[in-house]
Amino acid sequence: MIDPELVKQESIKLIRSWGLPVIDHLPTLETEDELSPQSAEDVSRRCVIIRHVVGIGFGGNTKMLRDAVERFGLMTSASEHERDMLTRYDHTEEEKIDAQWLVECMQSLAWCLGLAPLEHFKDCDDDLGSKFPDPLSEPFDFIASASLRPFVEIYQQADIHYRLHWAARNARLSASEFPVRERFLRERRRALDWVIGVEADWDNVPSDT
């Protein structure tokens, strides 16, 4: 069984080695028996759905994107917000920006699937899209062949991002400098927390620190 306190101390040691602030009294993550981890199939399906929602953020044809998700039988795996995005043809600028930010969730998910690195202070890979099926193209081989990194590795990264998220929020509130924007870490953390099973509902993964 994973010891959350040992994981916490490893994260604190790493973050301090980067010269960043971290607090000892921030709680540990949930224990393994409190979590309901996602399967490799769940994660790969989520990647495909997000890939189509991201397309909306970058001006893709919503009808074509929605029709593809429905044709692949993935609409039932989409969250309530994603279904709403895919079934509306008008989107606010804020919704489009939110959809664009999902690329950082995709970076975390790609790492979980062993498809990409996860650098803590670098924007998503320029070739990130190539790790997933192209929008509108059938994703069945991608989903069937997916496999996850060991759970302990994903759990450790979730803990690291939890503490980095706190540090970024603290920097914002104190008007201090920080290597990356808070939103960057929130999206990366959201995906990792969802994979380890903090919250099954993608729309309601907590982001408190």
C-alpha positions as CSV (number, residue, x, y, z in Angstrom):
1,M,0.0,0.0,0.0
2,I,1.1,3.5,-0.7
3,D,2.0,5.6,2.3
4,P,0.6,9.1,1.6
5,E,2.9,10.7,4.2
6,L,6.0,9.3,2.5
7,V,4.7,10.5,-0.8
8,K,4.1,13.9,0.6
9,Q,7.6,14.1,2.0
10,E,9.1,13.1,-1.3
11,S,7.1,15.9,-3.1
12,I,8.2,18.5,-0.5
13,K,11.8,17.5,-0.9
14,L,11.6,17.8,-4.7
15,I,9.8,21.1,-4.7
16,R,12.2,22.6,-2.2
17,S,15.1,21.4,-4.4
18,W,13.6,23.7,-7.1
19,G,13.8,26.6,-4.7
20,L,10.0,26.9,-4.4
21,P,7.9,27.4,-1.3
22,V,6.0,24.5,0.2
23,I,4.1,24.1,3.4
24,D,4.4,21.1,5.7
25,H,0.8,21.3,7.0
26,L,-0.9,20.9,3.6
27,P,-2.7,17.5,3.9
28,T,-1.8,14.3,2.3
29,L,-3.7,12.9,-0.7
30,E,-6.4,10.3,-0.1
31,T,-5.4,6.8,0.8
32,E,-5.6,4.1,-1.8
33,D,-8.8,2.6,-0.3
34,E,-10.4,6.0,-0.5
35,L,-9.8,6.3,-4.3
36,S,-11.4,4.8,-7.3
37,P,-8.7,4.9,-10.1
38,Q,-9.7,5.1,-13.7
39,S,-8.8,2.3,-16.1
40,A,-6.5,2.7,-19.1
41,E,-9.6,2.5,-21.3
42,D,-11.3,5.2,-19.3
43,V,-8.3,7.4,-19.7
44,S,-7.9,6.8,-23.4
45,R,-11.6,7.6,-24.0
46,R,-11.2,10.8,-22.0
47,C,-8.3,11.8,-24.2
48,V,-10.3,11.3,-27.4
49,I,-13.3,13.3,-26.0
50,I,-11.0,16.1,-24.9
51,R,-9.3,16.2,-28.2
52,H,-12.7,17.0,-29.8
53,V,-13.6,19.6,-27.3
54,V,-10.2,21.3,-27.7
55,G,-11.1,21.5,-31.4
56,I,-14.0,23.8,-30.5
57,G,-11.6,26.0,-28.6
58,F,-9.5,26.4,-31.7
59,G,-12.4,27.1,-34.1
60,G,-13.2,23.6,-35.3
61,N,-16.6,22.7,-36.8
62,T,-18.7,21.8,-33.8
63,K,-21.2,19.7,-35.8
64,M,-18.5,17.6,-37.3
65,L,-16.8,17.2,-33.9
66,R,-20.0,16.2,-32.2
67,D,-21.0,13.8,-35.0
68,A,-17.6,12.1,-34.7
69,V,-18.0,11.7,-30.9
70,E,-21.4,10.2,-31.4
71,R,-20.3,8.0,-34.3
72,F,-17.5,6.5,-32.1
73,G,-20.0,5.8,-29.3
74,L,-18.2,8.1,-26.9
75,M,-20.9,10.7,-26.0
76,T,-22.0,8.6,-23.0
77,S,-18.4,8.9,-21.7
78,A,-18.4,12.7,-22.1
79,S,-19.1,14.9,-19.1
80,E,-22.2,17.0,-18.8
81,H,-20.3,20.1,-19.7
82,E,-18.6,18.4,-22.7
83,R,-21.9,17.2,-24.0
84,D,-23.2,20.7,-23.7
85,M,-20.2,22.1,-25.6
86,L,-20.5,19.5,-28.3
87,T,-24.2,20.1,-28.9
88,R,-24.2,23.9,-29.1
89,Y,-23.0,25.9,-32.0
90,D,-22.4,29.1,-30.2
91,H,-19.7,29.4,-27.6
92,T,-18.5,32.4,-25.6
93,E,-14.9,33.5,-25.8
94,E,-14.4,32.3,-22.2
95,E,-15.7,28.8,-23.1
96,K,-13.3,28.7,-26.1
97,I,-10.4,29.7,-23.8
98,D,-11.3,27.1,-21.3
99,A,-11.4,24.5,-24.1
100,Q,-7.9,25.6,-25.2
101,W,-6.6,25.1,-21.7
102,L,-7.6,21.5,-21.9
103,V,-4.4,20.8,-23.8
104,E,-2.6,20.8,-20.4
105,C,-5.0,18.2,-19.1
106,M,-4.1,16.2,-22.3
107,Q,-0.4,16.5,-21.4
108,S,-1.0,14.9,-18.0
109,L,-3.2,12.2,-19.5
110,A,-0.6,11.5,-22.3
111,W,2.0,11.1,-19.5
112,C,-0.2,8.7,-17.6
113,L,-0.5,6.6,-20.7
114,G,3.2,6.6,-21.2
115,L,3.0,8.6,-24.4
116,A,4.7,11.9,-23.4
117,P,6.9,13.4,-20.7
118,L,5.6,15.6,-18.0
119,E,7.8,18.6,-17.4
120,H,6.5,20.6,-14.5
121,F,7.2,24.1,-15.8
122,K,6.9,23.7,-19.6
123,D,3.8,24.1,-21.7
124,C,2.3,21.1,-23.5
125,D,4.5,19.5,-26.2
126,D,4.3,21.0,-29.7
127,D,3.6,17.6,-31.0
128,L,1.1,16.6,-28.3
129,G,-1.7,16.2,-30.8
130,S,0.2,13.5,-32.7
131,K,0.0,11.3,-29.6
132,F,-3.7,10.9,-30.1
133,P,-6.0,10.0,-33.0
134,D,-6.8,12.9,-35.2
135,P,-10.2,14.5,-34.5
136,L,-12.8,12.8,-36.6
137,S,-10.7,9.7,-37.2
138,E,-11.6,6.4,-35.5
139,P,-10.0,5.9,-32.1
140,F,-10.7,2.2,-31.4
141,D,-7.1,0.9,-31.8
142,F,-5.8,3.7,-29.6
143,I,-8.3,2.9,-26.9
144,A,-7.8,-0.9,-27.1
145,S,-4.0,-0.6,-26.9
146,A,-3.9,1.9,-24.0
147,S,-2.0,1.1,-20.9
148,L,-1.2,3.1,-17.8
149,R,2.0,3.8,-15.9
150,P,2.2,2.2,-12.4
151,F,-0.4,3.7,-10.1
152,V,2.3,4.7,-7.6
153,E,4.0,7.0,-10.2
154,I,0.7,8.7,-11.1
155,Y,-0.2,9.1,-7.4
156,Q,3.2,10.7,-6.8
157,Q,2.7,13.2,-9.6
158,A,-0.7,14.0,-8.4
159,D,0.8,14.9,-5.0
160,I,3.5,17.0,-6.5
161,H,1.0,18.9,-8.6
162,Y,-1.2,19.4,-5.6
163,R,1.6,21.1,-3.7
164,L,2.8,23.0,-6.7
165,H,-0.8,24.3,-7.3
166,W,-0.8,25.6,-3.7
167,A,2.6,27.3,-4.3
168,A,1.3,28.9,-7.5
169,R,-1.9,30.1,-5.8
170,N,0.1,31.5,-2.9
171,A,2.4,33.4,-5.4
172,R,-0.7,34.9,-7.1
173,L,-2.2,36.0,-3.8
174,S,1.0,37.5,-2.6
175,A,1.9,39.0,-6.0
176,S,5.1,37.0,-6.1
177,E,6.8,35.5,-9.2
178,F,6.3,31.9,-10.1
179,P,7.6,29.8,-13.0
180,V,4.2,29.0,-14.5
181,R,0.6,30.3,-14.3
182,E,-1.7,28.9,-11.6
183,R,-4.2,27.8,-14.4
184,F,-1.4,25.6,-15.9
185,L,-1.0,23.6,-12.7
186,R,-4.7,23.5,-12.0
187,E,-5.3,21.8,-15.4
188,R,-2.4,19.4,-15.0
189,R,-3.5,18.5,-11.5
190,R,-7.1,18.1,-12.5
191,A,-6.3,15.3,-15.0
192,L,-3.9,13.5,-12.5
193,D,-6.5,13.7,-9.7
194,W,-9.2,12.3,-12.0
195,V,-6.9,9.4,-13.1
196,I,-6.1,8.3,-9.5
197,G,-9.8,8.5,-8.6
198,V,-10.2,11.6,-6.4
199,E,-13.5,12.3,-8.2
200,A,-15.1,10.4,-11.1
201,D,-17.1,13.3,-12.5
202,W,-14.7,15.2,-14.7
203,D,-16.6,18.4,-14.3
204,N,-16.3,18.3,-10.5
205,V,-12.7,17.4,-9.8
206,P,-11.8,19.6,-6.8
207,S,-9.2,22.2,-7.2
208,D,-8.9,23.4,-3.6
209,T,-5.5,23.7,-2.0
